[in-house]
Amino acid sequence: MPPSSPVVSISFFTRNGLIPSDQQACDDFIQSQYHNCSLEPFECQGYCSYTIRIHHGSASSPSKKLIQFRPPNYDLNIPIIQSARQIYGNLIPETTSLGTVSLPNPPSRHGSNSTLLIYEMDLLPGTPYHTLQPKTPSLTPSQYTRHLHLIHSFASFLAQSYHSPSPSSSSTTSKPSGKVAPNIPSKLTLLTKHLPPSLRAHAARTLAQLPLLNVLPTVLNHGDLVPTNLLLDPVTFGISGVVDWAEAEYLPFGTCLYGLEYLLGYLEPIASSSSSSSSSSSLESGLLEEEKEGGRRRRRKWKWVYYREAGRLRKAFYRVLEGEIDKLGKERGEEGRGKEFRKAVEVARDVGVLLWFGFAWDEGRIDRVVEWTRDEDVCVCLEAFLGAGIERTLGDGYKELEAKL
C-alpha cells in the first residue's frame, strides 16, 4: 500500500506513544482482511485515529469504506451511532466494530493497553466544510447564497432530533450517564471560579439559568460539531454527511449549537506586521488578560472574525429551526415548542459553548479550565461565542437572495 502521510499518521502514532512497528501492525491487518482492494491513507485524518480508505467491489458497483484504528480511550459507541442513523439516516456513516489489533509495542501513554480498536465505516460523499469556507470578512452574493443554504440545511438537520424517538425503556442512553450530562452544574461552578475574570459572569449567569433546560427534550447531541466533521455538497453547500460521533451523548436540545458559530465566522491569526497606528485604538482589548493584569503588554495572536452577514444568517437559522420543529411535530402528532423555547435553547447553547471551550483538551483529559496564556485560540472562541448575537442588516440584494431560498 502507499506510504502513510508523514504529517498526519506519524503525529497520531507519536501522540499515543506508538512507533513505526505499531503502524505496520495496523497496515498488516488491513492487508490480511481486504484482498484485491485499493488502499490509501485517508486525506482527512483525525486527531484521535488512524484512517485508511478502501476501494473494493466491481467497476459497475464500487464500494468505498474507511477502516479506522483508535486507542481504547477514544472508542466509538456503536449503539449511539446506530441511534444517530435512526434520527438522521444516511447523513451518518454506518459503522461496524471489527475487534482489535494487537500491537507489538504497548502504548507508553496508555498503561497496560496493547491494542487498538478497529472500525469499518461508510465513506460519505461531500467535502469537509473547513476546505470550502471563505476566509473573508464579507461574503459575495454567491457565497451568501451558499451559506444561506448551509444555514437552512444545518437547522433542518438539528430539528430532526427534537422529535426523535426515545431509546427503549430498557436502555440508559437517554439518561444523564455520559461524560458531560451528569457534571454540567459542577463544571459550570468550576468555570465561575477559574475562567478569565471577564468570562466568569457568563458562566455564573448560565449556571443560574439551568432550570430552564427542563423545558427542552433530552436528545442525541453530536459532541464535536466543528468544520472538519461537516461534509457539504461543494456546489450547493447542503449538508451531505456528519462524521465523528465519538463524543456524542444525550443532552438538552441545543447544547451543540456552538457549531452554528463556525458557519458564521472563522478564527484568524493576527498578522505580527500590523501597524501600530492602525490598531492603537484597539490595543487594550487586544492584550492577553492575565498579562494585562500583571502589568505586561502583549498583543493577541488570534482573533475571531464574524462575517458581516452573520446577524442575518443567525436570524435565518432560528427561523428555519423553529419552523422545522413545528412542522415535524405536526407530522408526528406531537406537541410543538413551548413558550420558553427560544430562551431555553439560548441557555443550552451557552452551556455547550462553556463546556466545549471552557476546558482545555489536554489529550482528552478535559479537566483544566482554559487560560489566556496557554489556550489563547480557545479563549478567543469562547469570548466571541459568548458575546455573539449582534444583529446586523443587509442591503436589499441580500434580502432578495434570502427570499428566494
Helices and strands as residue ranges (DSSP letters): H 8-15, H 20-33, E 38-41, E 50-57, E 62-70, G 72-74, H 78-88, G 89-91, E 95-102, E 115-122, E 127-128, H 129-132, H 141-162, G 181-183, H 184-194, H 197-208, G 210-215, E 218-221, G 227-229, E 230-232, E 239-242, E 249-252, H 258-264, E 265-269, H 276-279, G 280-282, G 284-286, H 289-293, E 302-306, H 310-331, H 341-357, E 359-360, G 362-364, E 368-369, H 376-386, H 396-404
